[in-house]
């Protein structure tokens, strides 16, 4: 995938999975509850993302969260690119939202307002029975390190979820944890981070949805 990055730079192209029924209903859908498949709309979004990626150039590897919606999205891209089957990395899975899985934000607010306020206020606070953003940051950072070490100087398509993708972007920007709440990330959107050989990183683009229009 062509870029103006210096030689030795690793490009992580970040693709959020297409829609599921839970996405459309704006329900908490992490790794601790149901594992929904892509909806019909989500499958169309995955195909459009695949077409856009094929037009942009070389991808050296496709690595995905193990959850069904990401695997299906990654498989659509791999088929279009004619690349090897996607690899999975558990570090790329979505946050475990614990007792909030399957609920909407207003439902959580009505059921457990104190816990929700605490979660929104501190990155080390987890939903009851779930993971904190600090927990997610640790495993996402480890996954990124693995990818950069394996594919140094190449381009890797990472198919994942809202929180892991925003975390990669936040870490590249050196932004605080509250930046997670200040980024939009649409289903099947594309973002990218360049990781330089000195360990520094920069955001190349964020929440590109032009291929979905």
C-alpha positions as CSV (number, residue, x, y, z in Angstrom):
1,X,0.0,0.0,0.0
2,X,1.8,3.1,-1.3
3,X,2.9,5.7,1.2
4,X,5.5,8.5,1.6
5,X,6.8,6.9,4.8
6,X,10.6,6.5,5.2
7,X,12.2,3.1,4.4
8,X,11.8,0.7,7.3
9,X,8.4,2.0,8.3
10,X,5.7,-0.5,9.2
11,X,2.2,0.5,8.1
12,X,-0.7,-0.8,10.2
13,X,-3.9,-0.4,8.2
14,X,-6.8,-0.6,10.7
15,X,-10.2,-1.9,9.5
16,X,-13.1,-2.0,11.8
17,X,-15.5,-4.9,11.1
18,X,-18.7,-4.4,9.3
19,X,-22.1,-4.0,11.1
20,X,-23.8,-6.6,13.1
21,X,-27.4,-6.4,14.5
22,X,-25.9,-5.3,17.8
23,X,-23.9,-2.6,16.1
24,X,-27.1,-1.2,14.5
25,X,-28.9,-1.3,17.8
26,X,-25.9,0.5,19.6
27,X,-25.5,-2.2,22.2
28,X,-22.4,-3.1,24.1
29,X,-20.9,-5.9,22.0
30,X,-17.5,-7.0,23.3
31,X,-15.7,-10.3,23.8
32,X,-17.6,-11.4,26.9
33,X,-21.0,-12.0,25.5
34,X,-22.6,-13.2,22.2
35,X,-20.4,-13.4,19.2
36,X,-22.6,-12.0,16.4
37,X,-22.0,-12.5,12.8
38,X,-22.0,-9.7,10.2
39,X,-25.5,-8.6,9.1
40,X,-26.4,-8.4,5.4
41,X,-25.4,-4.7,5.5
42,X,-22.1,-5.6,7.3
43,X,-21.3,-8.1,4.6
44,X,-21.8,-5.5,1.9
45,X,-19.6,-3.1,3.9
46,X,-16.8,-5.7,4.2
47,X,-16.9,-6.3,0.4
48,X,-16.6,-2.5,-0.3
49,X,-13.7,-2.2,2.1
50,X,-12.1,-5.1,0.3
51,X,-12.5,-3.4,-3.0
52,X,-11.0,-0.2,-1.6
53,X,-8.0,-2.0,-0.1
54,X,-7.3,-3.9,-3.4
55,X,-7.2,-0.5,-5.2
56,X,-4.7,1.0,-2.7
57,X,-1.9,-1.5,-3.2
58,X,0.1,-4.2,-1.5
59,X,-0.8,-5.8,1.8
60,X,1.7,-8.2,3.3
61,X,-0.5,-9.9,5.9
62,X,-4.1,-9.8,7.2
63,X,-4.4,-10.3,10.9
64,X,-7.7,-10.3,12.7
65,X,-9.5,-10.4,16.1
66,X,-10.8,-14.0,16.7
67,X,-14.4,-12.8,16.9
68,X,-16.8,-13.8,14.1
69,X,-17.6,-10.3,12.8
70,X,-13.9,-9.5,12.3
71,X,-13.0,-12.9,10.9
72,X,-15.8,-12.6,8.3
73,X,-14.6,-9.1,7.4
74,X,-11.0,-10.2,7.2
75,X,-11.9,-13.2,5.0
76,X,-13.7,-11.0,2.5
77,X,-10.6,-8.8,2.2
78,X,-8.3,-11.8,1.9
79,X,-10.4,-13.3,-0.9
80,X,-10.4,-10.0,-2.8
81,X,-6.6,-9.5,-2.3
82,X,-5.8,-13.1,-3.2
83,X,-3.8,-13.3,0.0
84,X,-3.3,-16.1,2.5
85,X,-6.0,-16.9,5.0
86,X,-6.1,-14.3,7.8
87,X,-4.2,-15.0,11.0
88,X,-5.9,-14.4,14.4
89,X,-4.5,-12.6,17.4
90,X,-6.4,-12.7,20.6
91,X,-4.9,-9.3,21.6
92,X,-7.0,-7.6,19.0
93,X,-10.4,-8.7,20.4
94,X,-12.9,-6.1,21.7
95,X,-13.2,-5.1,25.3
96,X,-15.0,-7.6,27.6
97,X,-17.9,-5.4,28.8
98,X,-18.9,-8.0,31.5
99,X,-22.4,-7.5,32.8
100,X,-23.1,-4.8,30.2
101,X,-22.8,-7.1,27.2
102,X,-25.9,-6.8,25.0
103,X,-27.2,-3.6,26.8
104,X,-27.6,-0.1,25.3
105,X,-25.9,2.8,27.0
106,X,-29.3,4.1,28.4
107,X,-30.0,0.7,29.8
108,X,-26.7,0.6,31.6
109,X,-27.2,4.1,32.8
110,X,-30.6,3.1,34.3
111,X,-29.3,-0.2,35.7
112,X,-26.0,0.8,37.2
113,X,-25.3,4.6,37.0
114,X,-22.6,4.7,39.6
115,X,-20.6,2.0,37.9
116,X,-21.0,3.6,34.5
117,X,-19.8,7.0,35.9
118,X,-16.8,5.3,37.4
119,X,-15.9,3.6,34.1
120,X,-16.3,6.8,32.1
121,X,-14.0,8.6,34.6
122,X,-11.0,6.3,35.0
123,X,-9.2,4.0,32.6
124,X,-8.4,1.5,35.3
125,X,-12.1,0.9,36.2
126,X,-13.7,-2.1,34.5
127,X,-17.4,-2.8,33.9
128,X,-18.7,-5.3,36.5
129,X,-17.1,-8.6,35.4
130,X,-15.3,-7.1,32.5
131,X,-12.1,-5.4,31.4
132,X,-10.8,-1.9,32.0
133,X,-9.4,0.3,29.2
134,X,-6.0,-0.1,30.9
135,X,-6.3,-3.9,30.5
136,X,-7.2,-3.5,26.9
137,X,-4.3,-1.1,26.3
138,X,-1.8,-3.6,27.6
139,X,-2.8,-6.4,25.3
140,X,-3.3,-4.2,22.3
141,X,0.2,-2.7,22.7
142,X,1.6,-6.2,23.0
143,X,-0.2,-7.3,19.8
144,X,1.1,-4.2,18.0
145,X,4.7,-5.1,19.1
146,X,4.3,-8.6,17.8
147,X,3.0,-7.4,14.4
148,X,5.7,-4.7,14.0
149,X,8.4,-7.3,14.9
150,X,7.1,-9.9,12.5
151,X,6.3,-7.6,9.6
152,X,8.9,-4.8,10.0
153,X,8.9,-2.5,7.0
154,X,5.7,-4.0,5.6
155,X,2.0,-3.3,5.5
156,X,-0.3,-5.2,7.7
157,X,-4.1,-5.1,7.6
158,X,-5.4,-5.3,11.1
159,X,-9.1,-6.1,11.4
160,X,-10.5,-5.3,14.8
161,X,-13.0,-3.4,16.9
162,X,-13.6,0.1,18.1
163,X,-11.6,0.0,21.3
164,X,-8.5,-1.8,20.0
165,X,-8.3,0.4,16.9
166,X,-8.8,3.6,18.9
167,X,-6.1,2.4,21.3
168,X,-3.6,2.0,18.5
169,X,-4.4,5.5,17.3
170,X,-4.3,6.9,20.8
171,X,-0.9,5.4,21.5
172,X,0.5,6.7,18.2
173,X,-0.7,10.2,19.1
174,X,0.6,10.0,22.7
175,X,-2.9,11.0,23.8
176,X,-4.5,10.3,27.2
177,X,-7.0,7.5,27.7
178,X,-10.0,9.9,27.5
179,X,-9.1,10.4,23.8
180,X,-11.0,7.1,23.3
181,X,-14.2,9.0,23.7
182,X,-13.2,11.7,21.3
183,X,-12.8,9.7,18.1
184,X,-15.5,8.5,15.7
185,X,-14.9,5.1,14.2
186,X,-17.6,3.9,11.8
187,X,-18.3,0.3,10.9
188,X,-15.9,-0.8,8.0
189,X,-14.0,2.4,8.3
190,X,-10.2,2.5,7.5
191,X,-7.5,4.2,9.6
192,X,-3.7,3.8,9.5
193,X,-0.7,4.2,11.7
194,X,2.9,4.4,10.6
195,X,5.4,2.8,13.0
196,X,9.0,4.0,12.4
197,X,12.1,2.0,13.0
198,X,13.0,4.1,16.0
199,X,9.7,3.1,17.7
200,X,7.9,6.4,17.2
201,X,4.5,6.4,15.3
202,X,2.2,8.7,13.6
203,X,-1.5,8.6,12.4
204,X,-1.7,8.6,8.6
205,X,-5.5,8.8,8.5
206,X,-8.6,8.2,10.6
207,X,-12.1,6.9,10.0
208,X,-12.0,6.9,6.2
209,X,-15.5,5.8,5.0
210,X,-15.3,7.1,1.4
211,X,-15.5,3.5,0.1
212,X,-18.9,3.1,1.7
213,X,-20.6,6.0,0.0
